[in-house]
Every structure is written in structure tokens, then in C-alpha cells.
Amino acid sequence: MEAQAIAVDPRVATEPAPGPARYRSGPHPLMAIPALAFFGVFALLPLGGVVVLSLMKWDGIGDPAWTGFGNWAAALADPATWHAVWLSVQVMVFSCLFQTPVSLLLGVFVAGRGRYRAMLGVLYFLPMLLSSAAIAIAFKALLDPNFGMSRAFDWSALGQDWLGDPALALYVVIFVIAWQFVPFHTLLYQAGVRQIPKQLYEAAQLDGAGRVRQFFHITLPQLRYTILTSCTLMLVGSLTYFDLVFVLTGGGPGNATRFLPLDMYLNGFSNNDMGRATTLAVLLVVAGLALSLGLSRLTSFQRGSQLEGA
């Protein structure tokens, strides 16, 4: 028998099959319950306890006493708190201005093909394998004016008290932080560059574009989401620097490097004022959320791949 063409009404073909057996596109919403329960128990519940504790007076030993917004008023009226906030802002700004271009250029460089580039990528990633306390101890010994690099290289310029001078201590800490975390952001940019289609660079070479023009017209536009992710991690992470600063300078000299996380620790465990410390902890959480959401909104962040075009 010859095959007969059967005309099918497109409206009938697009209608869903009758009956209750209709398949959803994607996982069922109930599958998110375990993750939401885990997040609520280990994140939201402790955060709520911290907020409540910020409204109490507690020395960490006796019974907490309700003070309302007394801790908040005292913290916001204390110049030391605003000084710690200003230092944290400086760390965020200088870290972003220094780490972003350095890690971007290094990421583009090590993303290329070549045995020496792969070796450099492996060696440069080693600081990420070290703990912050170990890095702080190493730099504290290297920068010692009596037994550090000044004695090893016999160079008088290295003999100044890098960590004891209030005008230099902040920038030394920023440099040490960059030395530790630039390899991490370099790895992000390296992965982002390797996702860029090679056809774009080949077409640019046919058009006569050099390396510099390719970098500014292809690499940078294609890395916009990677840059946004790196900057977000960098800015929010600047609010969590504690162990490195605590071991390296202890907040000194004076209050030159007493950042907000370190100020929170010293208020809680040195001054035995847990209410004031939890108030600063809530401020850190609010500042981190505001930075993350504000940066996403400011740059018009949308879901999608960086390969969608410039």
C-alpha cells in the first residue's frame, strides 16, 4: 500500500496530552526542602541568635541582660568603630585596585599554551595552599628590621620598621593579602579565558588586530562576568580578614590595622563585651549583603554565559 499523507492540525499537535500524567519541566519544588532546611538550621537560626544577642549585655560568663539598642547606640557613637569601618573600606578599595589588574594579566598569561606557562601557574598557586597564619608568620619574620631581609640582603632600604610604622603598616598588610589571594583570582581569569572561543581571535588576526586590540576588544568584554564574580568575592572577602592581620600586626601599631573583624574579636574576647562584638558581627553581615546585592544591581548582572557576546 502506498503511504498516505495525513494532514494534522497544528493546534491539535501542540495541545498537551489529556489526563493527569503531565510531566513537569525540571525538578519538583519539594526537592529543595532538604537544602532549605539545612540552610535554615545552620545559617538563618544562628544569625537570628546573633541578632538577639546584639540586643543584650553579656560578658561571656554570666547571664545576658537585655539592653535593647544600647549596644548599637554605643557602637555607632564610638569613633573607634568608624575608624575600623574606614580601614575596612580602604582595604576593599586598595585590594580591588591592586589585585584585579594583576590577577587579570596573570590569568590571561597563564591561560596560553606553553610548558613554562603551566609551570608558572603551578608555582604561583602555591600561596593558596598555605594557611593565613603561616603566611603572616613568614612575612613577619621577613619584614623584621633586625633579623629579616635587611640583614639577608644588606640593603638599608629594607631595614625600616615596616609593621611598626603606622604610615606603612596598612599598605604592608594589603600587600600580604594580595600576595595570598591574587593566585585564586588568577585561576578564575585563567578558566574564563580558556572558555573564550578561539574563532574570535582567529577572526581578529585576519582583520589585522594585534595582541593589545584583541585584549581590549575580545578578552575583556568576554570576561565581564568573571570580573564581576572576582570583584564580588574580593570586596565581600575584605570584610573577613582576621587571622592574617591578627598574627601579622595584632591590629597595631596603635589602631592602624584594626579592621572591623579584628575590632569585633577584640571587643568580644579582650574586653569581654559579647554584646558589642555581636553588634559588629551583624554590621559585617549587613555590609556584606549590601555589597553583594549592590554590585550585582550596579553592573546590571543577569544570568547567562559570558560567551553570549560582548
C-alpha positions in Angstrom: 0.0 0.0 0.0 1.1 3.4 -0.8 1.8 5.7 2.2 -0.9 8.2 2.5 -0.1 11.7 3.9 -2.3 12.5 6.8 -2.9 16.2 7.5 -2.5 17.1 11.1 -4.0 20.2 12.6 -1.1 22.1 14.3 -3.4 23.2 17.1 -4.1 19.6 18.0 -0.5 18.7 17.9 0.6 21.3 20.3 -2.1 20.6 22.9 -0.9 18.6 26.0 -2.0 15.0 26.3 -5.2 14.6 28.3 -5.2 13.0 31.7 -3.2 13.5 34.9 0.1 12.2 33.5 1.7 15.5 32.6 5.4 15.9 33.2 7.0 18.9 34.7 9.9 20.6 33.1 12.6 20.5 35.8 12.8 19.1 39.3 9.9 19.1 41.7 10.0 22.1 44.2 9.8 19.6 47.1 13.3 18.5 46.3 14.6 21.9 47.6 13.3 21.2 51.1 16.4 19.4 52.5 18.7 22.2 51.2 16.4 24.9 52.7 16.2 23.1 56.0 19.9 22.8 56.2 20.4 26.4 55.4 17.8 27.5 57.9 19.3 25.4 60.7 22.9 26.2 60.2 22.7 29.7 58.8 19.5 31.6 59.5 19.0 30.2 63.0 22.5 31.2 64.3 22.2 34.6 62.6 18.9 35.2 64.4 20.6 34.2 67.7 23.4 36.7 66.9 20.9 39.5 66.3 19.1 38.8 69.6 22.5 38.7 71.4 23.4 42.1 70.0 20.5 43.5 72.0 21.9 42.2 75.3 24.7 43.0 77.6 26.9 39.9 78.2 30.4 39.3 79.3 30.6 35.8 78.1 30.3 34.2 81.5 27.3 35.5 83.4 23.6 35.8 82.4 22.8 38.1 79.5 20.9 41.2 80.4 18.5 42.9 78.0 19.7 46.4 76.9 17.7 46.9 73.7 19.5 49.1 71.2 22.1 50.2 73.8 24.9 48.2 72.2 24.0 49.7 68.8 24.0 53.2 70.1 27.3 52.8 71.8 28.9 51.1 68.8 27.7 53.7 66.3 28.7 56.6 68.6 32.2 55.2 69.2 34.9 56.8 66.9 36.9 53.5 67.1 34.1 51.7 65.3 34.1 54.2 62.4 37.8 54.1 62.3 37.6 50.3 61.9 35.0 50.8 59.2 37.2 53.3 57.4 40.1 50.9 57.5 38.0 48.1 56.1 36.8 50.4 53.3 40.4 51.2 52.4 41.3 47.5 52.4 38.4 46.9 50.0 39.3 49.7 47.6 43.1 49.2 47.5 42.7 45.4 47.3 40.4 45.7 44.3 42.6 48.3 42.6 45.7 46.2 43.0 44.5 42.6 42.8 42.2 43.0 39.8 44.7 44.2 37.1 47.5 41.9 38.4 45.4 38.8 38.6 43.7 39.6 35.2 47.0 40.0 33.4 48.4 36.9 35.1 45.3 34.9 34.3 45.5 35.8 30.6 49.2 35.0 30.5 49.0 31.5 32.1 45.9 30.7 30.0 48.1 30.5 26.9 49.7 27.3 25.7 53.3 26.5 26.8 55.1 24.4 29.3 56.7 27.3 31.0 53.3 29.0 31.5 51.8 25.8 33.0 54.8 25.6 35.4 54.3 29.3 36.4 50.7 28.6 37.0 51.5 25.7 39.4 54.2 27.7 41.2 52.1 30.8 41.5 49.2 28.9 43.0 51.3 27.6 45.9 50.3 30.6 48.3 46.8 29.3 48.2 47.9 26.1 49.8 49.4 27.9 52.8 47.3 28.9 55.8 46.9 32.6 56.6 48.7 32.2 60.0 51.7 30.6 58.3 51.9 33.4 55.7 51.7 36.0 58.5 54.5 34.4 60.5 56.7 34.2 57.4 56.2 37.8 56.4 56.6 39.0 60.0 60.0 37.3 60.0 61.0 38.7 56.6 60.0 42.2 57.5 61.7 42.3 60.9 64.1 45.3 60.8 66.7 43.4 62.9 66.6 39.9 61.5 64.7 40.0 58.3 65.5 40.8 54.7 67.6 43.8 55.6 70.2 41.5 57.2 70.0 38.9 54.4 70.5 41.4 51.5 72.4 44.1 53.4 70.1 46.8 51.9 69.4 49.8 54.2 66.0 50.5 52.5 64.7 47.2 53.8 65.8 48.0 57.3 62.9 50.2 58.3 60.1 49.0 60.6 57.5 48.1 58.1 55.0 46.7 60.6 55.8 49.2 63.3 55.2 52.4 61.3 51.5 53.5 61.3 52.0 55.1 57.9 53.3 51.8 56.3 51.6 49.0 58.3 48.2 49.2 56.5 49.8 49.0 53.0 52.1 46.2 54.0 49.0 44.2 55.2 47.2 45.0 51.9 50.3 43.7 50.0 50.5 40.5 52.0 46.7 39.9 51.5 47.2 40.4 47.7 50.2 38.0 47.7 47.9 35.4 49.2 44.8 35.8 47.1 46.0 37.0 43.7 46.6 33.4 42.7 43.0 32.5 43.4 41.7 35.3 41.2 44.3 34.4 38.6 42.8 30.9 38.5 39.4 32.4 37.9 40.6 34.5 35.0 42.6 31.6 33.5 39.5 29.5 33.4 37.5 32.4 31.9 40.0 33.0 29.1 40.1 29.3 28.2 36.3 29.4 27.7 36.5 32.1 25.0 36.2 30.6 21.5 39.4 30.6 19.5 37.5 31.6 16.4 37.1 35.1 17.8 40.9 35.6 18.0 41.4 34.0 14.6 38.9 36.4 13.0 40.6 39.3 14.7 44.0 38.2 13.4 42.6 38.0 9.9 41.4 41.6 10.3 44.9 42.7 11.4 44.2 43.2 15.1 47.2 42.9 17.4 47.5 41.4 20.8 46.6 44.6 22.6 43.5 45.2 20.5 42.4 41.6 20.9 42.8 42.0 24.7 40.6 45.1 24.9 38.0 44.2 22.3 37.7 40.4 22.8 39.2 39.3 26.1 37.9 42.0 28.4 34.3 42.0 27.1 34.1 38.2 27.2 35.4 38.2 30.8 32.8 40.7 32.1 31.0 38.1 34.3 34.3 36.7 35.5 35.5 40.2 36.5 32.2 40.7 38.3 32.5 37.5 40.2 36.1 38.1 41.1 35.3 41.7 42.3 32.4 40.5 44.4 34.5 37.8 46.1 37.2 40.3 46.6 35.1 43.0 48.2 33.0 40.8 50.4 36.1 38.8 51.4 37.7 42.0 52.5 35.2 42.0 55.4 36.5 38.7 56.7 40.3 39.3 57.0 41.1 38.4 60.6 43.6 35.6 61.1 46.3 37.1 58.9 46.0 40.6 60.4 45.8 39.2 63.9 49.0 37.3 63.6 50.9 39.8 61.5 50.1 43.1 63.4 47.5 42.3 66.1 45.7 45.5 65.0 48.8 47.7 65.6 50.7 49.8 65.7 48.0 51.5 67.8 44.8 51.1 65.8 46.5 51.4 62.3 45.4 47.9 61.2 42.4 47.3 63.5 39.9 46.3 60.8 36.3 45.7 61.6 36.6 41.8 62.0 39.6 42.3 64.3 37.7 45.0 66.3 34.8 42.6 66.7 37.2 39.9 68.1 39.0 42.3 70.5 35.7 43.7 71.9 34.4 40.2 72.5 37.4 38.3 73.9 39.7 41.1 75.2 37.1 43.5 76.6 34.6 40.7 77.4 31.8 42.6 75.7 30.0 40.0 73.7 27.0 42.2 73.1 29.2 44.8 71.4 31.0 42.1 69.4 27.8 40.6 68.1 26.6 44.1 67.1 29.7 44.5 64.9 29.1 41.0 63.6 25.6 42.0 62.4 27.1 45.1 60.8 29.5 42.9 58.9 26.7 40.6 57.7 24.6 43.6 56.6 27.6 45.2 54.9 28.5 42.0 53.0 24.9 41.5 51.8 24.6 45.2 50.7 27.9 45.0 48.8 27.0 41.8 47.0 23.5 42.9 46.1 24.6 46.5 45.2 27.4 45.3 43.0 25.1 42.9 41.1 22.5 45.6 40.6 25.0 48.3 39.7 26.5 46.2 36.9 23.1 45.0 35.7 24.1 41.4 36.3 22.0 38.9 34.5 22.1 35.1 34.4 23.8 33.7 31.4 27.1 32.8 30.0 29.9 35.1 29.1 30.0 33.5 25.7 26.8 35.3 24.7 28.7 38.1 23.2 30.2 41.5 24.2 
